[in-house]
């Protein structure tokens, strides 16, 4: 019998040494018993997986409610503009991808940060004198979600904190907590068209604040910040020396009476990582093409943040090469009428929905200015049989087969979010059902008081 000694280096919990004897039986070496250790299965989920929590899924998956079988389901909950087929992407976009696929030239690996020519195309599309961009300022990613993940991962360490809007997109919190990063929620003000409560925002900043997330145009609010408000936000970030992660996936998806200002065009000293992608403006969320634009006019990020993004991008090796190959054509040849038509449909739906819901006692919609959403306040005191917005939306499903997301999903109770990308006839039908639902359950001041007394 041959004997082999395996040394295991380490201290503390590591085994200092294992004496392993291997029996040599011809051409096969079989292990014998390991002294001091009894093998056993001990497979456990990682701490990161345990910290990963999506509040939307947690709430929606626990809504064990069946829709009314007598009414067809109308879902106003999912932020995917492709669901109903009424908002297809432009023919030029699909043609570009078909030609790239047929060429056979983009079937291999690309650099992890994207092809140089594609980075140049994105830089050229967004470049302007107020916020100049070159190819080296662009990191291509697998959708805007990965862009946000990489930006958070490069800016924040475990134990630090980030500032996140309330109400806000749930992914920010999901990603941060999984990385051991604390989330501080700053308030948006519905009475001011969802502007940031700047005093509250600044009060949350401390020496451990790694970045401020600014989502404009907003999911879930559908709001668009004015130039002056963006300048106020930048003044706070400048005073406190806090970089900005700008989620601008809905950039330029604003209605005709409003103007979108990329936040980087208004700042010369606050370093900004702007995250965007094809998903919403080009109506192709499943194509998973996003990007990070690095705006660093004062060289505050320096090489460290750029190098960090490069290293982090190597974990996945970049986005889909087929879509990359079509990217320049998509960006520069999509006709302006396509964007105009999409926004016309969204604006029309927003106006219809706002007018209909404004007329319903107990509801107060906040008029959107862009993106694909509208937030609606529920005067819960007039619906006393419901404990909260989750119960309200559950009953709306079971009685009227209309599914809106309770705003508890966005850390903002007693509101619900409506998606305005559905066909016009569905918007009108959904609003009619919501009105019928509210008429059944609405209680005036006296009725609500009596119901409370009965409880």
C-alpha positions as CSV (number, residue, x, y, z in Angstrom):
1,X,0.0,0.0,0.0
2,X,1.3,3.4,-1.0
3,X,0.9,6.3,1.5
4,X,0.4,9.9,0.6
5,X,0.5,12.9,3.0
6,X,-1.7,15.9,2.0
7,X,-0.9,19.2,3.7
8,X,-3.8,21.7,4.1
9,X,-2.4,25.2,4.8
10,X,-4.4,27.5,7.0
11,X,-5.4,28.4,10.5
12,X,-8.6,28.6,12.6
13,X,-11.4,26.5,11.1
14,X,-9.2,24.9,8.5
15,X,-8.1,21.3,9.1
16,X,-4.3,21.4,9.8
17,X,-3.4,18.1,8.1
18,X,-5.0,15.1,6.6
19,X,-3.3,11.7,6.5
20,X,-4.7,10.0,3.4
21,X,-3.9,6.4,2.4
22,X,-4.5,5.3,-1.1
23,X,-4.6,1.7,-2.0
24,X,-2.9,0.9,-5.3
25,X,-4.9,-1.8,-7.0
26,X,-3.3,-2.3,-10.4
27,X,-4.2,0.7,-12.6
28,X,-6.8,2.0,-10.3
29,X,-6.1,4.1,-7.2
30,X,-9.0,4.0,-4.7
31,X,-9.2,6.2,-1.6
32,X,-9.3,4.7,1.8
33,X,-10.7,6.3,5.0
34,X,-9.9,9.9,5.8
35,X,-8.7,10.2,9.4
36,X,-10.5,12.7,11.6
37,X,-13.3,13.5,9.2
38,X,-16.6,11.8,8.6
39,X,-17.9,12.8,5.1
40,X,-21.4,14.3,5.1
41,X,-23.5,16.4,2.8
42,X,-23.5,20.1,3.8
43,X,-24.7,22.1,0.8
44,X,-26.2,25.4,1.7
45,X,-27.4,28.5,-0.2
46,X,-24.9,31.4,-0.2
47,X,-25.4,34.4,2.0
48,X,-25.7,36.6,-1.2
49,X,-28.6,34.5,-2.4
50,X,-30.3,34.7,1.0
51,X,-30.0,38.5,1.0
52,X,-31.5,38.8,-2.5
53,X,-35.1,39.8,-2.1
54,X,-37.4,41.3,-4.8
55,X,-40.3,43.1,-3.0
56,X,-42.5,43.0,-6.1
57,X,-42.2,39.2,-6.5
58,X,-42.6,38.8,-2.7
59,X,-45.9,40.8,-2.7
60,X,-47.3,39.6,-6.0
61,X,-46.5,35.9,-5.4
62,X,-48.3,36.1,-2.1
63,X,-51.5,37.6,-3.6
64,X,-53.3,34.3,-3.7
65,X,-56.4,35.6,-5.5
66,X,-58.4,34.4,-8.5
67,X,-59.7,36.8,-11.0
68,X,-63.5,37.0,-11.7
69,X,-64.2,34.2,-14.1
70,X,-67.0,36.2,-15.7
71,X,-64.6,39.0,-16.8
72,X,-61.5,38.8,-19.0
73,X,-58.3,39.6,-17.1
74,X,-56.8,43.1,-17.8
75,X,-53.2,43.4,-16.5
76,X,-52.0,46.9,-15.9
77,X,-49.1,45.6,-13.9
78,X,-46.2,44.7,-16.1
79,X,-43.7,47.3,-17.4
80,X,-43.2,45.5,-20.7
81,X,-44.5,47.4,-23.7
82,X,-44.5,44.3,-26.0
83,X,-47.1,42.3,-24.1
84,X,-50.2,43.2,-26.1
85,X,-48.6,43.7,-29.5
86,X,-49.9,47.2,-29.9
87,X,-46.4,48.8,-29.6
88,X,-44.1,46.9,-32.0
89,X,-40.6,48.0,-32.6
90,X,-39.8,49.7,-35.9
91,X,-39.1,47.6,-39.1
92,X,-35.7,49.2,-39.4
93,X,-34.8,47.8,-36.0
94,X,-35.8,44.3,-36.8
95,X,-34.2,44.5,-40.3
96,X,-30.9,45.5,-38.8
97,X,-30.8,42.4,-36.6
98,X,-31.9,40.1,-39.4
99,X,-29.1,41.3,-41.6
100,X,-26.5,40.9,-38.8
101,X,-27.7,37.4,-38.1
102,X,-27.5,36.5,-41.8
103,X,-24.0,37.9,-42.1
104,X,-22.6,35.3,-39.7
105,X,-20.0,37.9,-38.5
106,X,-21.2,38.3,-34.9
107,X,-21.5,34.7,-33.6
108,X,-18.3,34.8,-31.5
109,X,-17.2,36.4,-28.2
110,X,-16.9,40.2,-28.1
111,X,-14.8,42.2,-25.7
112,X,-16.5,42.2,-22.3
113,X,-17.2,45.9,-22.5
114,X,-18.6,45.6,-26.1
115,X,-17.2,45.9,-29.6
116,X,-15.2,49.1,-30.1
117,X,-17.4,50.1,-33.1
118,X,-20.6,49.7,-31.0
119,X,-19.2,51.8,-28.2
120,X,-18.3,54.4,-30.7
121,X,-21.9,54.3,-32.0
122,X,-23.4,54.9,-28.6
123,X,-20.9,57.6,-27.8
124,X,-21.8,59.4,-31.0
125,X,-25.5,59.1,-30.3
126,X,-25.3,60.7,-26.9
127,X,-22.4,63.0,-27.4
128,X,-23.1,66.7,-27.0
129,X,-21.0,69.8,-26.1
130,X,-22.4,69.9,-22.6
131,X,-21.6,66.3,-21.9
132,X,-19.0,65.0,-24.4
133,X,-18.5,61.3,-24.8
134,X,-16.0,59.0,-26.4
135,X,-16.0,55.3,-27.0
136,X,-13.9,54.7,-23.8
137,X,-16.7,56.4,-21.8
138,X,-19.2,53.6,-22.8
139,X,-19.6,50.2,-21.3
140,X,-22.1,47.9,-23.0
141,X,-24.1,45.7,-20.7
142,X,-26.7,42.9,-20.7
143,X,-29.7,45.3,-20.4
144,X,-30.0,48.4,-18.2
145,X,-30.5,46.1,-15.2
146,X,-26.9,44.9,-15.5
147,X,-25.7,48.4,-16.1
148,X,-27.2,49.4,-12.7
149,X,-25.7,46.3,-11.1
150,X,-22.2,47.1,-12.4
151,X,-22.5,50.8,-11.4
152,X,-23.6,49.9,-7.9
153,X,-20.9,47.2,-7.6
154,X,-18.1,49.6,-8.7
155,X,-19.2,52.5,-6.5
156,X,-20.2,50.9,-3.2
157,X,-18.7,48.5,-0.7
158,X,-20.5,46.4,1.9
159,X,-21.3,48.6,4.9
160,X,-21.7,51.7,2.8
161,X,-25.1,53.2,1.9
162,X,-26.8,54.4,-1.2
163,X,-29.7,56.8,-1.6
164,X,-32.8,55.4,-3.4
165,X,-36.0,57.2,-4.3
166,X,-39.3,56.4,-2.6
167,X,-41.4,55.5,-4.5
168,X,-38.8,53.8,-6.7
169,X,-37.8,50.9,-8.8
170,X,-37.5,47.9,-6.6
171,X,-34.3,46.5,-8.3
172,X,-32.1,49.1,-6.6
173,X,-32.9,47.7,-3.2
174,X,-32.7,44.1,-4.4
175,X,-29.2,44.5,-5.8
176,X,-27.9,46.6,-3.0
177,X,-29.0,44.4,-0.1
178,X,-27.6,41.3,-1.9
179,X,-24.2,43.1,-2.0
180,X,-24.4,44.1,1.7
181,X,-25.0,47.7,0.9
182,X,-27.4,49.7,3.1
183,X,-30.4,51.4,1.4
184,X,-31.6,54.8,2.5
185,X,-34.9,55.9,1.0
186,X,-35.4,59.6,0.1
187,X,-38.9,60.9,-0.4
188,X,-40.5,62.1,-3.7
189,X,-43.4,64.5,-3.3
190,X,-46.6,63.7,-5.2
191,X,-48.0,67.2,-4.6
192,X,-45.0,68.5,-6.6
193,X,-45.3,66.1,-9.5
194,X,-42.9,63.7,-7.7
195,X,-40.0,66.1,-7.3
196,X,-37.4,65.1,-4.7
197,X,-37.7,66.3,-1.2
198,X,-34.2,67.9,-1.3
199,X,-34.0,68.7,2.4
200,X,-34.8,65.1,3.3
201,X,-32.4,63.8,0.7
202,X,-29.5,65.8,2.1
203,X,-30.3,64.9,5.7
204,X,-29.6,61.2,4.8
205,X,-26.1,61.8,3.4
206,X,-23.1,60.8,5.6
207,X,-19.5,59.7,5.3
208,X,-20.7,56.2,4.3
209,X,-22.9,57.4,1.4
210,X,-21.5,55.9,-1.8
211,X,-23.9,57.2,-4.4
212,X,-27.2,58.9,-5.1
213,X,-29.6,57.1,-7.5
214,X,-31.6,59.5,-9.6
215,X,-34.3,57.9,-11.8
216,X,-35.6,60.3,-14.5
217,X,-38.0,59.9,-16.2
218,X,-39.4,57.8,-13.3
219,X,-40.6,54.3,-12.8
220,X,-43.1,54.0,-11.1
221,X,-44.2,57.7,-11.2
222,X,-44.0,58.7,-14.9
223,X,-42.6,62.0,-13.7
224,X,-40.0,64.1,-15.6
225,X,-37.8,66.5,-13.6
226,X,-37.4,70.1,-14.8
227,X,-34.0,71.5,-15.6
228,X,-34.1,73.7,-12.5
229,X,-34.9,70.8,-10.3
230,X,-32.1,68.7,-11.7
231,X,-29.8,71.6,-11.0
232,X,-31.0,71.6,-7.4
233,X,-30.2,67.9,-7.1
234,X,-26.8,68.4,-8.6
235,X,-26.1,71.2,-6.1
236,X,-26.8,68.8,-3.2
237,X,-24.6,66.1,-4.7
238,X,-21.8,68.7,-5.2
239,X,-22.0,70.0,-1.7
240,X,-21.8,66.6,-0.2
241,X,-19.3,65.2,-2.8
242,X,-21.6,62.2,-3.6
243,X,-21.5,60.8,-7.1
244,X,-24.7,60.1,-9.0
245,X,-26.0,56.9,-10.6
246,X,-28.5,58.1,-13.2
247,X,-31.1,55.6,-14.3
248,X,-32.2,57.1,-17.6
249,X,-33.6,54.0,-19.3
250,X,-36.7,56.1,-20.1
251,X,-34.7,59.0,-21.4
252,X,-36.5,60.9,-24.2
253,X,-39.7,59.0,-23.5
254,X,-41.4,62.2,-22.5
255,X,-44.7,63.7,-23.7
256,X,-44.7,66.7,-26.1
257,X,-45.4,69.3,-23.5
258,X,-42.3,68.4,-21.5
259,X,-38.6,68.4,-22.1
260,X,-36.1,65.7,-21.0
261,X,-32.7,66.9,-19.8
262,X,-30.0,64.2,-19.3
263,X,-28.6,65.1,-15.9
264,X,-25.0,65.0,-17.1
265,X,-25.6,67.9,-19.5
266,X,-26.2,70.2,-16.5
267,X,-23.1,69.3,-14.4
268,X,-19.4,70.0,-14.8
269,X,-18.2,68.8,-11.4
270,X,-20.4,65.9,-10.2
271,X,-19.3,62.5,-11.6
272,X,-22.1,60.6,-13.1
273,X,-22.7,57.0,-14.3
274,X,-25.7,57.2,-16.6
275,X,-27.5,53.8,-17.3
276,X,-29.6,53.3,-20.3
277,X,-30.4,50.9,-23.1
278,X,-32.7,49.8,-25.9
279,X,-35.4,48.2,-23.8
280,X,-38.0,51.0,-23.5
281,X,-37.5,53.7,-26.2
282,X,-37.0,51.0,-28.9
283,X,-39.5,48.7,-27.4
284,X,-37.3,45.6,-27.2
285,X,-36.7,44.8,-23.5
286,X,-36.0,41.1,-24.3
287,X,-33.0,42.0,-26.4
288,X,-30.9,42.8,-23.3
289,X,-28.9,45.7,-24.6
290,X,-27.8,48.3,-22.1
291,X,-25.0,50.7,-21.4
292,X,-23.2,52.8,-18.9
293,X,-22.1,56.3,-19.9
294,X,-19.2,57.6,-17.8
295,X,-19.4,61.4,-17.3
296,X,-16.3,62.6,-15.3
297,X,-15.4,66.1,-16.4
298,X,-13.2,66.7,-13.4
299,X,-11.5,63.3,-13.5
300,X,-12.9,62.5,-10.0
301,X,-13.6,58.8,-11.0
302,X,-10.2,58.7,-12.6
303,X,-8.9,55.3,-13.9
304,X,-10.0,53.4,-10.8
305,X,-13.7,53.4,-11.6
306,X,-13.1,52.8,-15.3
307,X,-10.8,49.9,-14.5
308,X,-13.3,48.6,-11.9
309,X,-16.1,48.6,-14.5
310,X,-13.8,46.7,-16.9
311,X,-13.1,44.0,-14.4
312,X,-16.7,43.7,-13.3
313,X,-17.8,43.4,-17.0
314,X,-15.6,40.4,-17.4
315,X,-17.8,38.3,-15.1
316,X,-20.4,38.0,-17.9
317,X,-18.4,38.8,-21.1
318,X,-20.8,41.4,-22.4
319,X,-24.2,41.6,-24.0
320,X,-25.6,39.8,-27.0
321,X,-23.2,40.1,-30.0
322,X,-26.0,39.9,-32.6
323,X,-27.7,43.0,-31.1
324,X,-24.3,44.7,-30.8
325,X,-23.8,44.2,-34.5
326,X,-27.1,46.0,-35.3
327,X,-26.6,48.7,-32.7
328,X,-25.2,51.5,-34.9
329,X,-28.0,51.0,-37.4
330,X,-30.7,50.9,-34.7
331,X,-29.4,54.1,-33.1
332,X,-28.8,56.1,-36.2
333,X,-31.4,54.9,-38.7
334,X,-34.6,54.5,-36.7
335,X,-36.9,57.1,-38.2
336,X,-38.1,59.9,-35.9
337,X,-41.7,59.1,-36.7
338,X,-41.4,55.8,-34.8
339,X,-40.5,57.7,-31.5
340,X,-43.2,60.3,-32.2
341,X,-45.9,57.6,-32.8
342,X,-45.0,55.7,-29.6
343,X,-45.2,58.8,-27.5
344,X,-48.5,59.8,-29.0
345,X,-50.0,56.5,-28.0
346,X,-48.6,56.7,-24.5
347,X,-49.8,60.3,-24.1
348,X,-53.3,59.5,-25.3
349,X,-53.5,56.6,-23.0
350,X,-52.2,58.7,-20.1
351,X,-54.8,61.4,-20.7
352,X,-57.6,58.9,-21.0
353,X,-56.6,57.1,-17.8
354,X,-56.0,60.3,-15.9
355,X,-59.4,61.8,-16.8
356,X,-61.3,58.6,-16.1
357,X,-59.6,57.9,-12.7
358,X,-59.8,61.6,-11.6
359,X,-63.6,61.4,-11.8
360,X,-63.8,58.4,-9.4
361,X,-64.4,59.4,-5.7
362,X,-61.6,58.1,-3.5
363,X,-58.9,58.1,-6.1
364,X,-56.3,60.8,-7.0
365,X,-54.1,60.0,-10.0
366,X,-50.9,62.0,-10.4
367,X,-50.6,63.1,-14.0
368,X,-47.5,61.6,-15.7
369,X,-45.2,63.5,-18.0
370,X,-43.4,60.5,-19.6
371,X,-42.3,56.9,-19.3
372,X,-45.1,54.3,-19.2
373,X,-46.7,54.6,-15.8
374,X,-49.1,56.5,-13.6
375,X,-49.4,56.5,-9.8
376,X,-52.9,56.7,-8.3
377,X,-53.5,57.6,-4.6
378,X,-56.2,55.7,-2.7
379,X,-58.0,57.6,0.0
380,X,-58.0,54.6,2.3
381,X,-60.3,56.3,4.8
382,X,-63.0,56.0,2.3
383,X,-62.4,52.3,1.7
384,X,-62.3,51.2,5.4
385,X,-63.0,47.5,4.7
386,X,-59.4,47.3,3.2
387,X,-56.4,47.4,5.4
388,X,-54.0,48.7,2.7
389,X,-53.3,49.1,-1.0
390,X,-52.4,45.4,-1.2
391,X,-55.9,44.3,-0.1
392,X,-57.4,47.0,-2.3
393,X,-55.7,45.6,-5.4
394,X,-56.3,42.0,-4.5
395,X,-60.1,42.7,-4.3
396,X,-59.9,44.6,-7.6
397,X,-58.5,41.4,-9.2
398,X,-61.1,39.1,-7.6
399,X,-64.1,41.3,-8.4
400,X,-63.1,43.1,-11.6
401,X,-60.2,41.1,-13.1
402,X,-58.1,44.2,-13.2
403,X,-54.5,43.9,-12.0
404,X,-52.6,47.0,-10.9
405,X,-49.5,46.8,-8.8
406,X,-49.9,48.0,-5.2
407,X,-47.4,50.7,-4.5
408,X,-46.2,48.9,-1.4
409,X,-44.0,47.2,-4.0
410,X,-42.3,50.6,-4.4
411,X,-42.1,51.4,-0.7
412,X,-45.1,53.8,-1.0
413,X,-48.3,52.4,0.5
414,X,-51.8,53.6,-0.3
415,X,-51.1,54.1,-4.0
416,X,-51.3,51.8,-7.0
417,X,-49.4,51.9,-10.3
418,X,-51.0,51.7,-13.7
419,X,-49.1,50.7,-16.8
420,X,-50.3,52.8,-19.8
421,X,-48.9,50.7,-22.7
422,X,-52.0,48.6,-23.1
423,X,-54.4,49.2,-26.1
424,X,-56.8,52.1,-25.7
425,X,-59.9,50.0,-25.5
426,X,-58.4,48.0,-22.6
427,X,-57.5,51.2,-20.8
428,X,-61.1,52.4,-21.1
429,X,-62.5,49.1,-20.0
430,X,-60.1,48.8,-17.1
431,X,-61.0,52.3,-15.9
432,X,-64.7,51.5,-16.2
433,X,-64.2,48.4,-14.0
434,X,-62.1,50.4,-11.5
435,X,-65.0,52.9,-11.3
436,X,-67.5,50.2,-10.7
437,X,-65.3,48.7,-8.0
438,X,-64.9,52.0,-6.2
439,X,-68.6,52.8,-6.4
440,X,-69.3,49.5,-4.6
441,X,-66.8,50.0,-1.8
442,X,-66.5,53.7,-1.4
443,X,-67.8,55.1,2.0
444,X,-68.4,58.7,2.6
445,X,-67.2,60.3,5.9
446,X,-70.3,59.1,7.9
447,X,-70.3,55.6,6.3
448,X,-66.6,55.1,6.9
449,X,-67.0,56.2,10.6
450,X,-69.9,53.8,11.1
451,X,-67.9,50.9,9.7
452,X,-65.0,51.7,12.0
453,X,-67.3,51.7,15.0
454,X,-68.6,48.2,13.9
455,X,-65.1,46.9,13.9
